[in-house]
């Protein structure tokens, strides 16, 4: 662990970022806000960082005390698993020695993680303890016995330094008796380490190999020792559960030939340096033991360069130690006393040092590849950080392996030539101080250190960045919260303080027109208010309401600004109410009053009259609420306040803009909230100044509007009179229909013709009157269910308009409202409006009272949602529809197994069964008449349908055979017709007694099927010619004919497999046999697409010295023409193998010619002239061919003759058919 006084780089970066963020806040946020944000960031950061620091210190000390106490208890406990007294004693000594070191920590109150811990291991006598003792690092006085381990380390020794702790282990714990590496002492030592420092048991390990062992040990000894070391390193890793760096120390280098002579004269500073090789590769790179020799070569090369400088040294030169840097490439003379001349044997030894180092390479490699190369089952290897050559003291003679080998003496028998200063160490101090202790942080539990480092860096920087962003975000959030609650809101109040005129604030939600159209108002709720975020008028009032609802909150980060008196906001609730009243309600109510006084509604526009009436009622409603408001009541007055607010807004805006305005729900919500929730407006609806006068005499708007409402009421009377005329017209039409229906039902024939002629006109008149009444009804569509009730409704409507309007005005006033003042005057005026209107309706109702009851009972009353007259009419028309339905059979009927016939019968049965559902007036008579009409329709259907089917089936069967050509489509269509007719025949039992008529269809079907089969056979036979008939010399088929025939034959075989054809087995078998015979030739002459196949023509050389051969020597040049395209002349007299003349379509002409000389046309003979298409087939037709077994190869001869020499012979050619199958034998071709 690092010292608490030191802060890592990333933490410093984080602290700097926070500081920069605090400084930046002074510039980002304006004025005092920036100061508050910056100071807040710094204070919060200091609190968090200080708290974290103190917590870390406390945790570290508490953990250290717990570990030390636990270890003291462990080290003092007696071992229970070991019975051997000697081993128990050794284990006790180890624990006591370990406890001694922990006591030093405890006595000086030191954290066990304060300094790095290192283990040094090696075989006994390898110089471990002496390397530490003579290292030259700082050993604090009084912490250890400086002579400890001088006679050999017993189990372990503590070496305390100012830079780290070194645990010197006895070599016998690893390299003692066989298996001692698994001894209790070693395992106990590792357990104590793990228990002492669980987070970081060790920071590194020194692996010590002595030069003496490297030189003297045999290969088997080296293998055994390296295997032991590998086992122990693996055990250490698994026991401690960490990966750590390992430093390989090659000790006793003074035993190398030339080492003492080489470095004896070096100055003291030089002997502290490192001598060896440091691994430059990343920690996770695999160590390559094959490069050990390369690494040591670099060391030896530097020694050689230094050796050259030493050899040039003269007796008068400065001493060898004057050179300050061992690895310099040149030698600088110094001012030290002159050295004595070197002896020759010293020069020899000095010269031998680089080679002595290189002789160690093979042995070192054996160790390294065993210890540091990971196997399949080993832990991930530790980090080899370098190979370092050291010497802690000079004693004994140098081991010259080369001299021993040359003289035959053992290494120990060589004489010592010179005595040296004993207590002089080389190359140790800087190794500890500048290399090992500086790399104390390389220990890790990660299997991939690069990934671990990146993760830690990301965590540190990410945490610091996130903390900074969180602080800045928190401050920014506070700033914007302040801006939202103070800065933004101030703009709304500034806008509310401007644009006042005559007690009204603008912009409002309506604006007057210009000039003569001053009372044609326009909607302006979407106009922009001049505020920073440019809200519309509606949004302005809605947002202002939300600001008041949310209260005025100051973020806690800015609370100090309030504490020091930076100001506060008062009377926000009341200001919102005033703005809404003066900006929305006052302009709406005032403009409505002015328009009602000046503008009369249009009598020809019902919507305009309604809007005028609604606005008048709303003005009266306001006066009623002012006159009857009780303490504690506000806008709701016992009703839904939201609904009432919306009604006021919609009514006034619709009236002013002459439109059907559907108000914005947000504005309605503001209205209701202002007088139901806002404490400044609660129970203050309606404001007193909204009143236009408490009597009709001084309320000009309501007085004038009431007079206009009287005019609107007269318009309603006209509508009532119009509907009264429609009701009277319906009564007249129903009486006519009653008489015509009764006459038709009582007639003898009840014919559908009479129904159409006599009853249909009366029914049409009733429908017209009914539709007119329903469409233009005063009460809305679909309300005519009773004529008597309709008369009563009209009477009530005539006199009830005024009463309804008054009820709407007083509905929200609550029980016990005072009907006095202007309210009583309005009520009296409205009540008198409808007294005269009802008299005309009562007069018409009395005149029709003697027939209305009958008409309602028999014609108007609904039956299953339709009037009775329409229900009976549906029965009449459905019965006649059955009677008039066409019975004819079409082509589509064939094959549906009599479905149309059965469906018609089912429809008739369903209709007859449904007659019982009608139970209204005249039900028995209606059922008898309709049943008679339906019965006659069924009787005619049964008589005509089957007969028509027989005619249609015979017509289609006859049409099937009326053709001269037969394609596969024709045959398939015929089969489809046969199958459909057969399905009907199979289902003929559904026809009952009418099925006997189908015998003619059955006979006709059999005749037509045979006709199709024989017609197809005759058609195919008529199309066949040469080459399908090989001996046919008259009819010759072209490739198109052959392609059509191929397609027909290919599909015909499959088609004839359908069951419908099997009823005529003889005709089918004859057609199948003929088709198969034709197909055997056609399939060989065309490919699968119906195109002619190709064939290859080749010349077959004759037997040497035969007549044919002599003939060929006379005519050695041959040429073949395919369809007029000639090949080149080829000399065929010298070949022993077949000579190909190419391929071509089997339909082409073939001509074969020979010449004595290639360029002499006069010497040409043409034994096979190409006169006709299908040349190859003509050759086969001639009969001079030999067929191969598979029919694909045919050989034929052409005769050659030379009369001048009286020679004759044959040229043999072979035709190879490139087809799916071969041609049949000549005798098997179709005849």
HUFENLIN-V86716 format. One record per helix or strand of 2 or more residues. SS is the DSSP state (H for helix, E for strand). FROM is the first residue (numbers start at 1). TO is the last residue. Records with the same first field share a line. If there is no record, write none. Layout:
SS: FROM-TO ; FROM-TO
This chain:
H: 9-28 ; 31-76 ; 85-107 ; 128-133 ; 172-175 ; 180-182 ; 184-196 ; 211-216 ; 219-240 ; 253-255 ; 259-263 ; 268-271 ; 289-311 ; 344-358 ; 361-371 ; 401-407 ; 411-413 ; 429-442 ; 449-497 ; 515-517 ; 537-550 ; 556-563 ; 572-598 ; 606-628 ; 641-657 ; 665-676 ; 688-690 ; 700-746 ; 752-775 ; 787-810 ; 822-831 ; 838-847 ; 849-860 ; 868-884 ; 891-893 ; 899-917 ; 923-960 ; 968-986 ; 988-1023 ; 1039-1055 ; 1059-1085 ; 1107-1114 ; 1161-1163 ; 1175-1182 ; 1226-1228
E: 116-122 ; 156-160 ; 164-169 ; 204-210 ; 245-251 ; 276-278 ; 383-389 ; 500-501 ; 504-505 ; 510-511 ; 522-523 ; 862-863 ; 866-867 ; 1094-1100 ; 1117-1122 ; 1125-1126 ; 1130-1131 ; 1139-1145 ; 1150-1155 ; 1164-1168 ; 1185-1187 ; 1193-1202 ; 1207-1218
